[in-house]
């Protein structure tokens, strides 16, 4: 959705290394915003984005207008089903339907062979992969690892909204995920113990509000009762008026499986 940063650049560089031609689409999609103020405040920096794309040797930047993407209000949209019931889907009504709908439209418009998505939004990536499989779309979805600041904060276009104090607090979500990963990799089987311990790492501050911290199966994104295999630990943290998301993949030791 634009406001490109080093995380997006990693997507582009990997696509550039693996493909003969690369297209970058930039479109702030209103269907995936559950709050009008969030859509209004979403950062837009098209001139800078275009300069980055030129520097990285992009063949084409596809920047459709709202009218081009949605000549009329769509009557048919993608229902992501159970994959959207937990994590961000439980807190952002309609978000993943809007995301999947616009991704389907973009893939059909561009007819790409491969499409690159960041792993920072694990739920989005899982939904896109399932949509491609369910609809027999002739495209390979490639997940690209999250790019982080030195203090662990996952890069996001929303980070530019953080003031100085908020920026110092923002890495606490990543620290909580590291704490969860530490417990899981040493054999803690109880998701409740893991999430309570990890949430405590975030601590108390008037600027922080933990929206969720969940442990889910990496395939169907449903909460697990016992950690007996690979899982995703995912969280959303409000830092002031900015909502940040992050996740990590984790697994217990082989002896505990």
N, C-alpha and C positions, 0 to 999 in steps of 0.2 A: 504493500500500500504506500510505497514511497518513503521519504525521509531516510534514505539509504545510509547504512552504517557498515562497519567492518563485518558484521554478521552476514548482511546481504552480499557484501563483496566476496565472502567465502563461497556462497552459493554460486555466484557468477564465475569465479575463478575455476571452481570444480567443473561447472558446465562448459567453460571455455576449454578446459583440458580434455574433456571427454566427448565433445560434440563438434561437428563441422561448422555449424552455425548456431548462434545463441540469440534468443529474443528475451528481453526483459519486459514484463507487463507491469504497469503502474496504474493502479486504480483504487481510490478510496471508496470502498463498497458500502453504501448506506444500509444494505440489507442485513449486514452482520453487526450493526450497532444497536444495542438494546437501550441506549440512552442518547437523546438528542444532543446533550451538552458534550458527550464524549466524541460524537461525530464532528461537532463544530470545532472542538479543541484539538482534534487529531493533527499532528504536525504535517505540514506540507512544504516541500522544498524542491519543486520540480526542476528549477534551473540547476541546482547543485546535483540533483539526481542525474540529470542528463550529462553533466560534466563527468561524473563518476563513470557512467556507462561508456562514454566516449574514451576515457582513459583506459578502461578495461577491455576495449576492443569489441564492444557489443555490435552485432550486425543490425539489429533493429530494436527500437524501444517502442512498445505498443502502449499508447496512452489514450484509451478511449474516453469519450465524454460520457456523462451520465445518460444523456439521451441516446447515444449510440449503444450503450450496454442495455438500457431498459427503455426502449421506445414507448412502451406502455408498462404499467405495473404488472409484474409477472403473475399469472394465475397458477402456473405450475412451478413448484420449487422442490428441492431435494429434501427428503426427510431422512436424517442420519440415524434415526432409530435409537436402540439402546446405547450405542456408543456415545451419545450426547446426554445421557441421563445423569452422569456424575461429573465430578471435577468442575470445569468451567461451565459446562452445559447446565448444571443445576442452578447456577447463579446468573447466567446471561441468556434469558429466554430468546429463542430464535436465532441466536448468534451462529450456531453451526449450520443451521439450515441455510442462512444467508451466505455463509462462507462456502459451503459445498455447492450452492447454486451458482455463485459467480465463478468458482473454479471450473465447474463443468462448462460454463459458457466460454471461459477463456481457453480451456483446452480444445473445445470444438472450434473456436475462432482461429486459433494458431495452428492446430493440428501438429503439435510437437510429438517427437518420439520419446523424449524424456522430459520430466519436470522435476525441479529441485525445490525441496522444502526444508526449512530448518527444524531440527529436533527440539528446539526450545519449546515449541508448542506441540507436545507429544500427542495430545488429543486431536488437534487439527490434522496432523500427519496420519494418524490411524484412520480417521474418518475419510480422508482423501484416498488412502490406499483401498479401503473397503468399497468406496464408491466406484473407483476404477475397476475393481474386480467384479462387483455386482452388475455394472452396466457394460462390461466387456469393452472398455475403452482401450484403444491400441496405444497406450502410453505407459512407460515405466516410471514409477515414482521413486525418486532418490532422496533419502534422508541425509542431511548434512549436519554434523555435530555442532553443538552450541558454541558460540564464541563468547568469551568472558573478559571482563576487565581484570586487572591484576588482583583485585580483592575478591574476585569470584562473581561479581554481579553480571548476570547474563545481559548481553547487549540487546537493546530494544529501542525502537523509535520513541517510545514513551519516556525513556530515561531523561530526555532533554527537558521534561517538565519538572524534574526534581530540583529543589533549591539546594543550597550547600548543606544544610543540616539533614534534609531528607536523603541526600546522596550518601551521607555517612551511615544512615540507618538501613539503606536499601540492601546491602549484602547480607543482612541477617537471614533472609529467606534461604540463600545458598548455604549458609552455615547450618541452618536447621536441616536441610537435605543431607548435608555431609554427616550430621549426627545420626540421622536415620539410617544412612548407608552403613555407618560404622556398626550400629547395632545389628543390622540385618546380616552383614558379612561375617559377623562373629557368632551368628546362630540364634538370635532372638526370634522366636516364631510368632509372637503375639503382636498383631498390627496395632492394637491399642497402646501397648507399652511403647512401641516405636514412635507412634505419632505424638503421644503425650510428652515423651522425652524430647523429641525434636521441636515441638511447639514451645517448650520451655526455653529453648535456646534463643528464640526471638525476643523473649522478655517483654517487659511492660514499658510502654512509652505512649504518650497521648497521640503521637503521630502515626502509630502502627495499629493496624487491625488485620488479624489473620482471617482471611475469608474461608479458606479450607486447607487442610493438609491430609491427603488420602494416600492409601496404598492400594494399587489396583493391578489386575492382571494385564500384561502388556498386549494381549491380543484383543480381548473383548472390553477392556477398561472397566470391568466390574470390580468392586471392592472384594478383597480376599479375607477369608475368615482366619486362615493360618498361612504364614509365610513358609511355603515348602518348595518354592522354585523361584525363577526370575519374576521380578515385579517392577512396576514403576512407582516411585514416590513423587507425588506432584503437589504443588502448593500455589496458592495465590495470596499475595500480601498487599494490602493497601498501605502506601506510604504517603501520608497527607492525602491529597486528592488524586494520586496516581496509583493505578492498579498494576502490579507486577506479577508475572507468572514464571515458574521455573520447575524443573523436574530432574530426576536422575533415575537411571536404570540400576537395579541392585539385585543381588541373589545371595542366598545363604550358602555356606560352605557345603561342598559335596557330601560331607559326612552327615549333614543335617537334613538332607533331602529324602 
